[in-house]
């Protein structure tokens, strides 16, 4: 973590947000081209892409696991707390994009 914390925090949020929106919308375009229902497929893709958006936003799992290990074994609780906040930021970005997709597709309304 050579980068400053707050830019990384905001990058994590918006990377997860962008992966969710972009992946869902482009996947929906592919579903439309193949004749599948557009809005239903966008909602399905959004639910499947969420975990990958979080992983992409935090930069992969190995760096996060290494930071947790360093925090526990070397007593660096600051690193654990920073990684926890970065994961929360990525989860917030993915959840925000998921809510926007739900509002646009109205798939949650029966």
PDB file as gemmi writes it, atoms N, CA and C in Angstrom:
CRYST1    1.000    1.000    1.000  90.00  90.00  90.00 P 1                      
ATOM      1  N   UNK A   1       0.819  -1.167   0.000  1.00  0.00           N  
ATOM      2  CA  UNK A   1       0.000   0.000   0.000  1.00  0.00           C  
ATOM      3  C   UNK A   1       0.874   1.245   0.000  1.00  0.00           C  
ATOM      4  N   UNK A   2       1.511   1.501  -1.114  1.00  0.00           N  
ATOM      5  CA  UNK A   2       2.367   2.664  -1.239  1.00  0.00           C  
ATOM      6  C   UNK A   2       1.581   3.935  -1.516  1.00  0.00           C  
ATOM      7  N   UNK A   3       0.355   3.781  -1.974  1.00  0.00           N  
ATOM      8  CA  UNK A   3      -0.484   4.908  -2.333  1.00  0.00           C  
ATOM      9  C   UNK A   3      -1.153   5.471  -1.079  1.00  0.00           C  
ATOM     10  N   UNK A   4      -1.520   6.747  -1.112  1.00  0.00           N  
ATOM     11  CA  UNK A   4      -2.227   7.352   0.004  1.00  0.00           C  
ATOM     12  C   UNK A   4      -3.567   6.656   0.204  1.00  0.00           C  
ATOM     13  N   UNK A   5      -4.074   6.686   1.436  1.00  0.00           N  
ATOM     14  CA  UNK A   5      -5.259   5.902   1.754  1.00  0.00           C  
ATOM     15  C   UNK A   5      -6.535   6.450   1.118  1.00  0.00           C  
ATOM     16  N   UNK A   6      -6.798   7.741   1.234  1.00  0.00           N  
ATOM     17  CA  UNK A   6      -8.072   8.275   0.757  1.00  0.00           C  
ATOM     18  C   UNK A   6      -8.254   8.175  -0.755  1.00  0.00           C  
ATOM     19  N   UNK A   7      -7.237   8.432  -1.569  1.00  0.00           N  
ATOM     20  CA  UNK A   7      -7.439   8.169  -3.006  1.00  0.00           C  
ATOM     21  C   UNK A   7      -7.716   6.692  -3.296  1.00  0.00           C  
ATOM     22  N   UNK A   8      -7.065   5.804  -2.587  1.00  0.00           N  
ATOM     23  CA  UNK A   8      -7.308   4.377  -2.757  1.00  0.00           C  
ATOM     24  C   UNK A   8      -8.714   4.010  -2.306  1.00  0.00           C  
ATOM     25  N   UNK A   9      -9.170   4.636  -1.233  1.00  0.00           N  
ATOM     26  CA  UNK A   9     -10.518   4.406  -0.716  1.00  0.00           C  
ATOM     27  C   UNK A   9     -11.569   4.778  -1.759  1.00  0.00           C  
ATOM     28  N   UNK A  10     -11.434   5.964  -2.354  1.00  0.00           N  
ATOM     29  CA  UNK A  10     -12.389   6.397  -3.369  1.00  0.00           C  
ATOM     30  C   UNK A  10     -12.245   5.597  -4.662  1.00  0.00           C  
ATOM     31  N   UNK A  11     -11.023   5.259  -5.029  1.00  0.00           N  
ATOM     32  CA  UNK A  11     -10.814   4.412  -6.207  1.00  0.00           C  
ATOM     33  C   UNK A  11     -11.499   3.069  -6.034  1.00  0.00           C  
ATOM     34  N   UNK A  12     -11.404   2.504  -4.854  1.00  0.00           N  
ATOM     35  CA  UNK A  12     -12.025   1.213  -4.580  1.00  0.00           C  
ATOM     36  C   UNK A  12     -13.533   1.291  -4.769  1.00  0.00           C  
ATOM     37  N   UNK A  13     -14.151   2.350  -4.271  1.00  0.00           N  
ATOM     38  CA  UNK A  13     -15.597   2.531  -4.415  1.00  0.00           C  
ATOM     39  C   UNK A  13     -15.993   2.618  -5.883  1.00  0.00           C  
ATOM     40  N   UNK A  14     -15.315   3.488  -6.616  1.00  0.00           N  
ATOM     41  CA  UNK A  14     -15.743   3.739  -7.991  1.00  0.00           C  
ATOM     42  C   UNK A  14     -15.330   2.637  -8.955  1.00  0.00           C  
ATOM     43  N   UNK A  15     -14.289   1.900  -8.652  1.00  0.00           N  
ATOM     44  CA  UNK A  15     -13.939   0.748  -9.494  1.00  0.00           C  
ATOM     45  C   UNK A  15     -15.018  -0.324  -9.366  1.00  0.00           C  
ATOM     46  N   UNK A  16     -15.440  -0.621  -8.139  1.00  0.00           N  
ATOM     47  CA  UNK A  16     -16.512  -1.602  -7.949  1.00  0.00           C  
ATOM     48  C   UNK A  16     -17.801  -1.118  -8.604  1.00  0.00           C  
ATOM     49  N   UNK A  17     -18.098   0.169  -8.467  1.00  0.00           N  
ATOM     50  CA  UNK A  17     -19.283   0.758  -9.081  1.00  0.00           C  
ATOM     51  C   UNK A  17     -19.238   0.609 -10.597  1.00  0.00           C  
ATOM     52  N   UNK A  18     -18.100   0.922 -11.195  1.00  0.00           N  
ATOM     53  CA  UNK A  18     -17.944   0.842 -12.646  1.00  0.00           C  
ATOM     54  C   UNK A  18     -17.973  -0.574 -13.176  1.00  0.00           C  
ATOM     55  N   UNK A  19     -17.365  -1.501 -12.458  1.00  0.00           N  
ATOM     56  CA  UNK A  19     -17.385  -2.896 -12.895  1.00  0.00           C  
ATOM     57  C   UNK A  19     -18.813  -3.426 -12.889  1.00  0.00           C  
ATOM     58  N   UNK A  20     -19.571  -3.084 -11.850  1.00  0.00           N  
ATOM     59  CA  UNK A  20     -20.965  -3.539 -11.778  1.00  0.00           C  
ATOM     60  C   UNK A  20     -21.805  -2.947 -12.908  1.00  0.00           C  
ATOM     61  N   UNK A  21     -21.758  -1.641 -13.069  1.00  0.00           N  
ATOM     62  CA  UNK A  21     -22.576  -1.009 -14.101  1.00  0.00           C  
ATOM     63  C   UNK A  21     -22.131  -1.409 -15.499  1.00  0.00           C  
ATOM     64  N   UNK A  22     -20.842  -1.323 -15.749  1.00  0.00           N  
ATOM     65  CA  UNK A  22     -20.326  -1.641 -17.074  1.00  0.00           C  
ATOM     66  C   UNK A  22     -20.529  -3.095 -17.452  1.00  0.00           C  
ATOM     67  N   UNK A  23     -20.208  -3.991 -16.532  1.00  0.00           N  
ATOM     68  CA  UNK A  23     -20.377  -5.411 -16.815  1.00  0.00           C  
ATOM     69  C   UNK A  23     -21.825  -5.792 -17.055  1.00  0.00           C  
ATOM     70  N   UNK A  24     -22.708  -5.222 -16.262  1.00  0.00           N  
ATOM     71  CA  UNK A  24     -24.131  -5.545 -16.410  1.00  0.00           C  
ATOM     72  C   UNK A  24     -24.701  -4.983 -17.700  1.00  0.00           C  
ATOM     73  N   UNK A  25     -24.365  -3.754 -18.009  1.00  0.00           N  
ATOM     74  CA  UNK A  25     -24.920  -3.137 -19.214  1.00  0.00           C  
ATOM     75  C   UNK A  25     -24.358  -3.759 -20.492  1.00  0.00           C  
ATOM     76  N   UNK A  26     -23.080  -4.035 -20.521  1.00  0.00           N  
ATOM     77  CA  UNK A  26     -22.488  -4.679 -21.701  1.00  0.00           C  
ATOM     78  C   UNK A  26     -22.993  -6.117 -21.823  1.00  0.00           C  
ATOM     79  N   UNK A  27     -23.128  -6.816 -20.698  1.00  0.00           N  
ATOM     80  CA  UNK A  27     -23.709  -8.156 -20.730  1.00  0.00           C  
ATOM     81  C   UNK A  27     -25.159  -8.130 -21.191  1.00  0.00           C  
ATOM     82  N   UNK A  28     -25.883  -7.091 -20.801  1.00  0.00           N  
ATOM     83  CA  UNK A  28     -27.259  -6.929 -21.266  1.00  0.00           C  
ATOM     84  C   UNK A  28     -27.329  -6.678 -22.753  1.00  0.00           C  
ATOM     85  N   UNK A  29     -26.362  -5.943 -23.272  1.00  0.00           N  
ATOM     86  CA  UNK A  29     -26.298  -5.719 -24.716  1.00  0.00           C  
ATOM     87  C   UNK A  29     -26.090  -7.043 -25.448  1.00  0.00           C  
ATOM     88  N   UNK A  30     -25.216  -7.871 -24.918  1.00  0.00           N  
ATOM     89  CA  UNK A  30     -24.995  -9.185 -25.529  1.00  0.00           C  
ATOM     90  C   UNK A  30     -26.254 -10.047 -25.441  1.00  0.00           C  
ATOM     91  N   UNK A  31     -26.968  -9.953 -24.320  1.00  0.00           N  
ATOM     92  CA  UNK A  31     -28.223 -10.705 -24.198  1.00  0.00           C  
ATOM     93  C   UNK A  31     -29.252 -10.211 -25.206  1.00  0.00           C  
ATOM     94  N   UNK A  32     -29.305  -8.911 -25.425  1.00  0.00           N  
ATOM     95  CA  UNK A  32     -30.233  -8.343 -26.391  1.00  0.00           C  
ATOM     96  C   UNK A  32     -29.923  -8.824 -27.803  1.00  0.00           C  
ATOM     97  N   UNK A  33     -28.638  -8.873 -28.145  1.00  0.00           N  
ATOM     98  CA  UNK A  33     -28.227  -9.320 -29.478  1.00  0.00           C  
ATOM     99  C   UNK A  33     -28.601 -10.786 -29.697  1.00  0.00           C  
ATOM    100  N   UNK A  34     -28.519 -11.587 -28.637  1.00  0.00           N  
ATOM    101  CA  UNK A  34     -28.848 -13.013 -28.768  1.00  0.00           C  
ATOM    102  C   UNK A  34     -30.326 -13.308 -28.572  1.00  0.00           C  
ATOM    103  N   UNK A  35     -31.150 -12.284 -28.342  1.00  0.00           N  
ATOM    104  CA  UNK A  35     -32.586 -12.480 -28.249  1.00  0.00           C  
ATOM    105  C   UNK A  35     -33.119 -12.760 -26.862  1.00  0.00           C  
ATOM    106  N   UNK A  36     -32.315 -12.605 -25.832  1.00  0.00           N  
ATOM    107  CA  UNK A  36     -32.769 -12.799 -24.455  1.00  0.00           C  
ATOM    108  C   UNK A  36     -33.440 -11.516 -23.958  1.00  0.00           C  
ATOM    109  N   UNK A  37     -34.277 -11.607 -22.915  1.00  0.00           N  
ATOM    110  CA  UNK A  37     -34.903 -10.399 -22.372  1.00  0.00           C  
ATOM    111  C   UNK A  37     -33.853  -9.487 -21.729  1.00  0.00           C  
ATOM    112  N   UNK A  38     -33.796  -8.257 -22.203  1.00  0.00           N  
ATOM    113  CA  UNK A  38     -32.730  -7.323 -21.842  1.00  0.00           C  
ATOM    114  C   UNK A  38     -32.679  -7.023 -20.352  1.00  0.00           C  
ATOM    115  N   UNK A  39     -33.742  -6.516 -19.782  1.00  0.00           N  
ATOM    116  CA  UNK A  39     -33.713  -6.064 -18.392  1.00  0.00           C  
ATOM    117  C   UNK A  39     -33.560  -7.219 -17.410  1.00  0.00           C  
ATOM    118  N   UNK A  40     -34.146  -8.351 -17.725  1.00  0.00           N  
ATOM    119  CA  UNK A  40     -34.000  -9.520 -16.860  1.00  0.00           C  
ATOM    120  C   UNK A  40     -32.552  -9.985 -16.833  1.00  0.00           C  
ATOM    121  N   UNK A  41     -31.931 -10.021 -17.991  1.00  0.00           N  
ATOM    122  CA  UNK A  41     -30.522 -10.451 -18.049  1.00  0.00           C  
ATOM    123  C   UNK A  41     -29.594  -9.456 -17.363  1.00  0.00           C  
ATOM    124  N   UNK A  42     -29.881  -8.169 -17.488  1.00  0.00           N  
ATOM    125  CA  UNK A  42     -29.057  -7.165 -16.803  1.00  0.00           C  
ATOM    126  C   UNK A  42     -29.120  -7.394 -15.298  1.00  0.00           C  
ATOM    127  N   UNK A  43     -30.301  -7.649 -14.761  1.00  0.00           N  
ATOM    128  CA  UNK A  43     -30.447  -7.902 -13.326  1.00  0.00           C  
ATOM    129  C   UNK A  43     -29.738  -9.185 -12.907  1.00  0.00           C  
ATOM    130  N   UNK A  44     -29.830 -10.232 -13.708  1.00  0.00           N  
ATOM    131  CA  UNK A  44     -29.153 -11.491 -13.389  1.00  0.00           C  
ATOM    132  C   UNK A  44     -27.636 -11.330 -13.415  1.00  0.00           C  
ATOM    133  N   UNK A  45     -27.147 -10.635 -14.426  1.00  0.00           N  
ATOM    134  CA  UNK A  45     -25.700 -10.423 -14.539  1.00  0.00           C  
ATOM    135  C   UNK A  45     -25.196  -9.595 -13.363  1.00  0.00           C  
ATOM    136  N   UNK A  46     -25.959  -8.589 -12.961  1.00  0.00           N  
ATOM    137  CA  UNK A  46     -25.556  -7.743 -11.833  1.00  0.00           C  
ATOM    138  C   UNK A  46     -25.410  -8.556 -10.554  1.00  0.00           C  
ATOM    139  N   UNK A  47     -26.292  -9.510 -10.339  1.00  0.00           N  
ATOM    140  CA  UNK A  47     -26.184 -10.323  -9.128  1.00  0.00           C  
ATOM    141  C   UNK A  47     -24.984 -11.270  -9.182  1.00  0.00           C  
ATOM    142  N   UNK A  48     -24.597 -11.686 -10.391  1.00  0.00           N  
ATOM    143  CA  UNK A  48     -23.451 -12.585 -10.529  1.00  0.00           C  
ATOM    144  C   UNK A  48     -22.113 -11.864 -10.539  1.00  0.00           C  
ATOM    145  N   UNK A  49     -22.106 -10.608 -10.911  1.00  0.00           N  
ATOM    146  CA  UNK A  49     -20.857  -9.857 -11.068  1.00  0.00           C  
ATOM    147  C   UNK A  49     -20.423  -9.184  -9.762  1.00  0.00           C  
ATOM    148  N   UNK A  50     -21.305  -9.108  -8.786  1.00  0.00           N  
ATOM    149  CA  UNK A  50     -21.035  -8.323  -7.578  1.00  0.00           C  
ATOM    150  C   UNK A  50     -19.732  -8.724  -6.888  1.00  0.00           C  
ATOM    151  N   UNK A  51     -19.512 -10.002  -6.643  1.00  0.00           N  
ATOM    152  CA  UNK A  51     -18.300 -10.420  -5.937  1.00  0.00           C  
ATOM    153  C   UNK A  51     -17.051 -10.109  -6.751  1.00  0.00           C  
ATOM    154  N   UNK A  52     -17.153 -10.222  -8.075  1.00  0.00           N  
ATOM    155  CA  UNK A  52     -15.995  -9.934  -8.916  1.00  0.00           C  
ATOM    156  C   UNK A  52     -15.695  -8.443  -8.951  1.00  0.00           C  
ATOM    157  N   UNK A  53     -16.715  -7.627  -8.818  1.00  0.00           N  
ATOM    158  CA  UNK A  53     -16.496  -6.179  -8.746  1.00  0.00           C  
ATOM    159  C   UNK A  53     -15.748  -5.824  -7.473  1.00  0.00           C  
ATOM    160  N   UNK A  54     -16.097  -6.469  -6.385  1.00  0.00           N  
ATOM    161  CA  UNK A  54     -15.409  -6.202  -5.112  1.00  0.00           C  
ATOM    162  C   UNK A  54     -13.957  -6.655  -5.191  1.00  0.00           C  
ATOM    163  N   UNK A  55     -13.726  -7.821  -5.745  1.00  0.00           N  
ATOM    164  CA  UNK A  55     -12.359  -8.332  -5.861  1.00  0.00           C  
ATOM    165  C   UNK A  55     -11.527  -7.452  -6.786  1.00  0.00           C  
ATOM    166  N   UNK A  56     -12.112  -7.018  -7.893  1.00  0.00           N  
ATOM    167  CA  UNK A  56     -11.383  -6.134  -8.813  1.00  0.00           C  
ATOM    168  C   UNK A  56     -11.064  -4.808  -8.147  1.00  0.00           C  
ATOM    169  N   UNK A  57     -11.963  -4.312  -7.329  1.00  0.00           N  
ATOM    170  CA  UNK A  57     -11.759  -3.011  -6.700  1.00  0.00           C  
ATOM    171  C   UNK A  57     -10.655  -3.037  -5.651  1.00  0.00           C  
ATOM    172  N   UNK A  58     -10.519  -4.130  -4.921  1.00  0.00           N  
ATOM    173  CA  UNK A  58      -9.484  -4.165  -3.890  1.00  0.00           C  
ATOM    174  C   UNK A  58      -8.153  -4.654  -4.444  1.00  0.00           C  
ATOM    175  N   UNK A  59      -8.099  -4.916  -5.728  1.00  0.00           N  
ATOM    176  CA  UNK A  59      -6.833  -5.267  -6.360  1.00  0.00           C  
ATOM    177  C   UNK A  59      -6.471  -6.725  -6.255  1.00  0.00           C  
ATOM    178  N   UNK A  60      -7.423  -7.595  -6.118  1.00  0.00           N  
ATOM    179  CA  UNK A  60      -7.147  -9.022  -6.007  1.00  0.00           C  
ATOM    180  C   UNK A  60      -7.117  -9.440  -4.557  1.00  0.00           C  
ATOM    181  N   UNK A  61      -7.207 -10.720  -4.327  1.00  0.00           N  
ATOM    182  CA  UNK A  61      -7.323 -11.211  -2.959  1.00  0.00           C  
ATOM    183  C   UNK A  61      -5.976 -11.424  -2.283  1.00  0.00           C  
ATOM    184  N   UNK A  62      -4.910 -11.656  -3.021  1.00  0.00           N  
ATOM    185  CA  UNK A  62      -3.644 -11.996  -2.395  1.00  0.00           C  
ATOM    186  C   UNK A  62      -3.046 -10.822  -1.636  1.00  0.00           C  
ATOM    187  N   UNK A  63      -3.155  -9.616  -2.170  1.00  0.00           N  
ATOM    188  CA  UNK A  63      -2.631  -8.451  -1.468  1.00  0.00           C  
ATOM    189  C   UNK A  63      -3.402  -8.212  -0.179  1.00  0.00           C  
ATOM    190  N   UNK A  64      -4.706  -8.413  -0.227  1.00  0.00           N  
ATOM    191  CA  UNK A  64      -5.529  -8.230   0.960  1.00  0.00           C  
ATOM    192  C   UNK A  64      -5.196  -9.274   2.018  1.00  0.00           C  
ATOM    193  N   UNK A  65      -5.043 -10.517   1.598  1.00  0.00           N  
ATOM    194  CA  UNK A  65      -4.695 -11.587   2.536  1.00  0.00           C  
ATOM    195  C   UNK A  65      -3.321 -11.331   3.139  1.00  0.00           C  
ATOM    196  N   UNK A  66      -2.381 -10.858   2.335  1.00  0.00           N  
ATOM    197  CA  UNK A  66      -1.045 -10.545   2.842  1.00  0.00           C  
ATOM    198  C   UNK A  66      -1.106  -9.419   3.871  1.00  0.00           C  
ATOM    199  N   UNK A  67      -1.929  -8.410   3.619  1.00  0.00           N  
ATOM    200  CA  UNK A  67      -2.056  -7.307   4.574  1.00  0.00           C  
ATOM    201  C   UNK A  67      -2.679  -7.775   5.885  1.00  0.00           C  
ATOM    202  N   UNK A  68      -3.692  -8.652   5.791  1.00  0.00           N  
ATOM    203  CA  UNK A  68      -4.275  -9.202   7.013  1.00  0.00           C  
ATOM    204  C   UNK A  68      -3.251 -10.037   7.776  1.00  0.00           C  
ATOM    205  N   UNK A  69      -2.473 -10.833   7.048  1.00  0.00           N  
ATOM    206  CA  UNK A  69      -1.448 -11.657   7.696  1.00  0.00           C  
ATOM    207  C   UNK A  69      -0.423 -10.776   8.388  1.00  0.00           C  
ATOM    208  N   UNK A  70       0.033  -9.753   7.711  1.00  0.00           N  
ATOM    209  CA  UNK A  70       1.013  -8.829   8.290  1.00  0.00           C  
ATOM    210  C   UNK A  70       0.427  -8.149   9.518  1.00  0.00           C  
ATOM    211  N   UNK A  71      -0.853  -7.810   9.455  1.00  0.00           N  
ATOM    212  CA  UNK A  71      -1.495  -7.162  10.589  1.00  0.00           C  
ATOM    213  C   UNK A  71      -1.597  -8.070  11.797  1.00  0.00           C  
ATOM    214  N   UNK A  72      -1.941  -9.326  11.579  1.00  0.00           N  
ATOM    215  CA  UNK A  72      -2.082 -10.244  12.703  1.00  0.00           C  
ATOM    216  C   UNK A  72      -0.729 -10.678  13.261  1.00  0.00           C  
ATOM    217  N   UNK A  73       0.206 -11.022  12.392  1.00  0.00           N  
ATOM    218  CA  UNK A  73       1.472 -11.572  12.855  1.00  0.00           C  
ATOM    219  C   UNK A  73       2.461 -10.512  13.308  1.00  0.00           C  
ATOM    220  N   UNK A  74       2.440  -9.359  12.668  1.00  0.00           N  
ATOM    221  CA  UNK A  74       3.390  -8.311  13.021  1.00  0.00           C  
ATOM    222  C   UNK A  74       2.790  -7.245  13.921  1.00  0.00           C  
ATOM    223  N   UNK A  75       1.539  -7.387  14.276  1.00  0.00           N  
ATOM    224  CA  UNK A  75       0.914  -6.436  15.180  1.00  0.00           C  
ATOM    225  C   UNK A  75       0.522  -5.127  14.519  1.00  0.00           C  
ATOM    226  N   UNK A  76       0.380  -5.123  13.191  1.00  0.00           N  
ATOM    227  CA  UNK A  76       0.012  -3.903  12.479  1.00  0.00           C  
ATOM    228  C   UNK A  76      -1.485  -3.770  12.333  1.00  0.00           C  
ATOM    229  N   UNK A  77      -2.148  -3.365  13.405  1.00  0.00           N  
ATOM    230  CA  UNK A  77      -3.601  -3.260  13.346  1.00  0.00           C  
ATOM    231  C   UNK A  77      -4.059  -2.149  12.407  1.00  0.00           C  
ATOM    232  N   UNK A  78      -3.209  -1.199  12.160  1.00  0.00           N  
ATOM    233  CA  UNK A  78      -3.556  -0.120  11.219  1.00  0.00           C  
ATOM    234  C   UNK A  78      -3.769  -0.689   9.813  1.00  0.00           C  
ATOM    235  N   UNK A  79      -2.928  -1.630   9.400  1.00  0.00           N  
ATOM    236  CA  UNK A  79      -3.080  -2.259   8.081  1.00  0.00           C  
ATOM    237  C   UNK A  79      -4.373  -3.058   7.986  1.00  0.00           C  
ATOM    238  N   UNK A  80      -4.730  -3.763   9.045  1.00  0.00           N  
ATOM    239  CA  UNK A  80      -5.978  -4.524   9.052  1.00  0.00           C  
ATOM    240  C   UNK A  80      -7.159  -3.576   8.909  1.00  0.00           C  
ATOM    241  N   UNK A  81      -7.146  -2.481   9.664  1.00  0.00           N  
ATOM    242  CA  UNK A  81      -8.237  -1.521   9.629  1.00  0.00           C  
ATOM    243  C   UNK A  81      -8.356  -0.870   8.245  1.00  0.00           C  
ATOM    244  N   UNK A  82      -7.216  -0.538   7.633  1.00  0.00           N  
ATOM    245  CA  UNK A  82      -7.244   0.054   6.288  1.00  0.00           C  
ATOM    246  C   UNK A  82      -7.811  -0.919   5.261  1.00  0.00           C  
ATOM    247  N   UNK A  83      -7.395  -2.176   5.321  1.00  0.00           N  
ATOM    248  CA  UNK A  83      -7.918  -3.163   4.382  1.00  0.00           C  
ATOM    249  C   UNK A  83      -9.408  -3.395   4.596  1.00  0.00           C  
ATOM    250  N   UNK A  84      -9.829  -3.389   5.852  1.00  0.00           N  
ATOM    251  CA  UNK A  84     -11.248  -3.543   6.146  1.00  0.00           C  
ATOM    252  C   UNK A  84     -12.043  -2.380   5.562  1.00  0.00           C  
ATOM    253  N   UNK A  85     -11.540  -1.166   5.681  1.00  0.00           N  
ATOM    254  CA  UNK A  85     -12.224  -0.005   5.111  1.00  0.00           C  
ATOM    255  C   UNK A  85     -12.237  -0.047   3.587  1.00  0.00           C  
ATOM    256  N   UNK A  86     -11.161  -0.537   2.973  1.00  0.00           N  
ATOM    257  CA  UNK A  86     -11.133  -0.657   1.515  1.00  0.00           C  
ATOM    258  C   UNK A  86     -12.162  -1.686   1.040  1.00  0.00           C  
ATOM    259  N   UNK A  87     -12.294  -2.779   1.760  1.00  0.00           N  
ATOM    260  CA  UNK A  87     -13.288  -3.786   1.395  1.00  0.00           C  
ATOM    261  C   UNK A  87     -14.694  -3.222   1.565  1.00  0.00           C  
ATOM    262  N   UNK A  88     -14.933  -2.481   2.640  1.00  0.00           N  
ATOM    263  CA  UNK A  88     -16.238  -1.842   2.836  1.00  0.00           C  
ATOM    264  C   UNK A  88     -16.543  -0.832   1.741  1.00  0.00           C  
ATOM    265  N   UNK A  89     -15.528  -0.098   1.320  1.00  0.00           N  
ATOM    266  CA  UNK A  89     -15.717   0.863   0.241  1.00  0.00           C  
ATOM    267  C   UNK A  89     -16.099   0.158  -1.060  1.00  0.00           C  
ATOM    268  N   UNK A  90     -15.414  -0.934  -1.367  1.00  0.00           N  
ATOM    269  CA  UNK A  90     -15.738  -1.701  -2.575  1.00  0.00           C  
ATOM    270  C   UNK A  90     -17.134  -2.297  -2.483  1.00  0.00           C  
ATOM    271  N   UNK A  91     -17.500  -2.781  -1.314  1.00  0.00           N  
ATOM    272  CA  UNK A  91     -18.842  -3.325  -1.144  1.00  0.00           C  
ATOM    273  C   UNK A  91     -19.894  -2.230  -1.294  1.00  0.00           C  
ATOM    274  N   UNK A  92     -19.583  -1.032  -0.814  1.00  0.00           N  
ATOM    275  CA  UNK A  92     -20.507   0.085  -0.979  1.00  0.00           C  
ATOM    276  C   UNK A  92     -20.693   0.471  -2.434  1.00  0.00           C  
ATOM    277  N   UNK A  93     -19.605   0.479  -3.198  1.00  0.00           N  
ATOM    278  CA  UNK A  93     -19.712   0.777  -4.624  1.00  0.00           C  
ATOM    279  C   UNK A  93     -20.516  -0.266  -5.371  1.00  0.00           C  
ATOM    280  N   UNK A  94     -20.301  -1.534  -5.037  1.00  0.00           N  
ATOM    281  CA  UNK A  94     -21.061  -2.606  -5.688  1.00  0.00           C  
ATOM    282  C   UNK A  94     -22.536  -2.536  -5.303  1.00  0.00           C  
ATOM    283  N   UNK A  95     -22.820  -2.222  -4.046  1.00  0.00           N  
ATOM    284  CA  UNK A  95     -24.214  -2.128  -3.602  1.00  0.00           C  
ATOM    285  C   UNK A  95     -24.920  -0.936  -4.245  1.00  0.00           C  
ATOM    286  N   UNK A  96     -24.223   0.191  -4.367  1.00  0.00           N  
ATOM    287  CA  UNK A  96     -24.813   1.359  -5.010  1.00  0.00           C  
ATOM    288  C   UNK A  96     -25.163   1.061  -6.461  1.00  0.00           C  
ATOM    289  N   UNK A  97     -24.246   0.434  -7.177  1.00  0.00           N  
ATOM    290  CA  UNK A  97     -24.514   0.075  -8.568  1.00  0.00           C  
ATOM    291  C   UNK A  97     -25.653  -0.939  -8.658  1.00  0.00           C  
ATOM    292  N   UNK A  98     -25.690  -1.878  -7.717  1.00  0.00           N  
ATOM    293  CA  UNK A  98     -26.766  -2.866  -7.708  1.00  0.00           C  
ATOM    294  C   UNK A  98     -28.126  -2.202  -7.490  1.00  0.00           C  
ATOM    295  N   UNK A  99     -28.180  -1.217  -6.601  1.00  0.00           N  
ATOM    296  CA  UNK A  99     -29.430  -0.491  -6.373  1.00  0.00           C  
ATOM    297  C   UNK A  99     -29.859   0.285  -7.614  1.00  0.00           C  
ATOM    298  N   UNK A 100     -28.921   0.908  -8.286  1.00  0.00           N  
ATOM    299  CA  UNK A 100     -29.237   1.648  -9.512  1.00  0.00           C  
ATOM    300  C   UNK A 100     -29.770   0.693 -10.579  1.00  0.00           C  
ATOM    301  N   UNK A 101     -29.130  -0.462 -10.709  1.00  0.00           N  
ATOM    302  CA  UNK A 101     -29.582  -1.443 -11.697  1.00  0.00           C  
ATOM    303  C   UNK A 101     -30.978  -1.956 -11.328  1.00  0.00           C  
ATOM    304  N   UNK A 102     -31.218  -2.194 -10.043  1.00  0.00           N  
ATOM    305  CA  UNK A 102     -32.558  -2.615  -9.614  1.00  0.00           C  
ATOM    306  C   UNK A 102     -33.601  -1.547  -9.932  1.00  0.00           C  
ATOM    307  N   UNK A 103     -33.258  -0.294  -9.705  1.00  0.00           N  
ATOM    308  CA  UNK A 103     -34.197   0.794 -10.009  1.00  0.00           C  
ATOM    309  C   UNK A 103     -34.469   0.906 -11.501  1.00  0.00           C  
ATOM    310  N   UNK A 104     -33.428   0.704 -12.299  1.00  0.00           N  
ATOM    311  CA  UNK A 104     -33.600   0.815 -13.747  1.00  0.00           C  
ATOM    312  C   UNK A 104     -34.369  -0.360 -14.339  1.00  0.00           C  
ATOM    313  N   UNK A 105     -34.116  -1.544 -13.830  1.00  0.00           N  
ATOM    314  CA  UNK A 105     -34.736  -2.733 -14.421  1.00  0.00           C  
ATOM    315  C   UNK A 105     -36.087  -3.075 -13.788  1.00  0.00           C  
ATOM    316  N   UNK A 106     -36.298  -2.632 -12.556  1.00  0.00           N  
ATOM    317  CA  UNK A 106     -37.528  -2.936 -11.805  1.00  0.00           C  
ATOM    318  C   UNK A 106     -37.788  -4.442 -11.721  1.00  0.00           C  
ATOM    319  N   UNK A 107     -36.722  -5.240 -11.616  1.00  0.00           N  
ATOM    320  CA  UNK A 107     -36.856  -6.691 -11.521  1.00  0.00           C  
ATOM    321  C   UNK A 107     -37.304  -7.144 -10.138  1.00  0.00           C  
ATOM    322  N   UNK A 108     -37.160  -6.309  -9.140  1.00  0.00           N  
ATOM    323  CA  UNK A 108     -37.553  -6.696  -7.791  1.00  0.00           C  
ATOM    324  C   UNK A 108     -39.057  -6.518  -7.560  1.00  0.00           C  
ATOM    325  N   UNK A 109     -39.741  -5.874  -8.481  1.00  0.00           N  
ATOM    326  CA  UNK A 109     -41.193  -5.655  -8.358  1.00  0.00           C  
ATOM    327  C   UNK A 109     -41.918  -6.769  -9.105  1.00  0.00           C  
ATOM    328  N   UNK A 110     -42.801  -7.448  -8.451  1.00  0.00           N  
ATOM    329  CA  UNK A 110     -43.542  -8.533  -9.107  1.00  0.00           C  
ATOM    330  C   UNK A 110     -44.922  -8.096  -9.498  1.00  0.00           C  
TER     331      UNK A 110                                                      
END                                                                             
